[in-house]
Amino acid sequence: MRGTKIAKARFGIFFNSLEDARMTQRRNRVKQTRSLEERMAEQAAKLKAMAEQLPAGAEREAILKRARLAETGARINDWLGSPGLPPPE
């Protein structure tokens, strides 16, 4: 796709390549209202509830693994934000 002209009609911007067009895209910015720890803990709780609905098997184990990872991430984030805690064991 190099060398092709890509037009952005809404803004009247022309790019020489697709790579140039991607470089100018704006990111969606979201102001978080809850802490990362709270969001990860909520995700872990939702995943555990989903796993309870499933019969024993590979899918249930995969969901429980994701829940454990979310809980671990919440604890690590809490540990990183605390100045006086010892490193995890």
C-alpha distance (Angstrom), angle and dihedral (degrees) to the residues before:
residue distance angle dihedral
M1 . . .
R2 3.79 . .
G3 3.74 114.7 .
T4 3.79 95.1 23.3
K5 3.77 118.1 124.1
I6 3.78 113.3 -123.8
A7 3.77 115.2 -165.1
K8 3.76 126.3 -154.3
A9 3.79 99.7 -159.1
R10 3.78 95.3 -172.9
F11 3.78 93.2 59.8
G12 3.79 101.3 23.9
I13 3.81 91.0 -123.3
F14 3.78 121.3 145.0
F15 3.80 123.8 -160.4
N16 3.79 128.8 -162.3
S17 3.80 93.5 -143.4
L18 3.76 143.1 9.1
E19 3.82 89.3 -106.9
D20 3.82 90.0 59.4
A21 3.80 90.2 50.8
R22 3.82 91.9 52.4
M23 3.80 92.1 49.6
T24 3.80 91.9 60.8
Q25 3.80 98.5 48.5
R26 3.79 114.0 116.5
R27 3.79 122.4 -127.7
N28 3.77 120.5 -124.0
R29 3.77 106.1 -114.8
V30 3.78 119.5 -154.9
K31 3.78 125.1 -170.2
Q32 3.80 105.6 -138.9
T33 3.80 115.1 -136.3
R34 3.80 95.7 -169.4
S35 3.77 129.9 49.5
L36 3.79 122.2 -101.0
E37 3.80 89.2 -113.9
E38 3.82 91.8 56.0
R39 3.80 92.8 47.4
M40 3.80 92.9 48.2
A41 3.81 92.3 47.3
E42 3.81 89.8 50.9
Q43 3.80 90.5 49.1
A44 3.81 90.2 50.8
A45 3.81 91.1 50.9
K46 3.82 91.8 49.7
L47 3.79 91.4 48.8
K48 3.81 91.9 49.7
A49 3.81 90.1 50.8
M50 3.81 89.7 50.6
A51 3.80 91.1 49.5
E52 3.82 91.9 51.8
Q53 3.83 88.7 59.2
L54 3.80 92.8 55.3
P55 3.79 128.6 78.8
A56 3.80 118.4 -115.2
G57 3.77 111.1 -76.5
A58 3.77 146.9 95.0
E59 3.81 96.0 -57.5
R60 3.80 92.4 52.1
E61 3.81 91.2 48.1
A62 3.81 91.1 50.1
I63 3.81 91.1 52.4
L64 3.81 91.8 47.3
K65 3.80 89.2 50.5
R66 3.81 90.3 53.7
A67 3.82 89.0 49.8
R68 3.81 91.2 52.1
L69 3.80 90.2 49.1
A70 3.81 90.9 51.8
E71 3.82 91.1 49.9
T72 3.80 91.0 48.3
G73 3.79 90.7 48.6
A74 3.80 90.9 51.9
R75 3.81 91.1 50.8
I76 3.80 93.0 47.2
N77 3.80 91.1 49.0
D78 3.80 89.5 50.6
W79 3.82 90.7 48.1
L80 3.81 92.2 49.7
G81 3.80 91.0 51.8
S82 3.81 94.0 50.2
P83 3.81 114.5 84.6
G84 3.80 99.0 -160.7
L85 3.80 105.3 41.7
P86 3.81 120.4 111.1
P87 3.80 117.9 -121.1
P88 3.81 116.7 -82.8
E89 3.79 118.3 -87.7
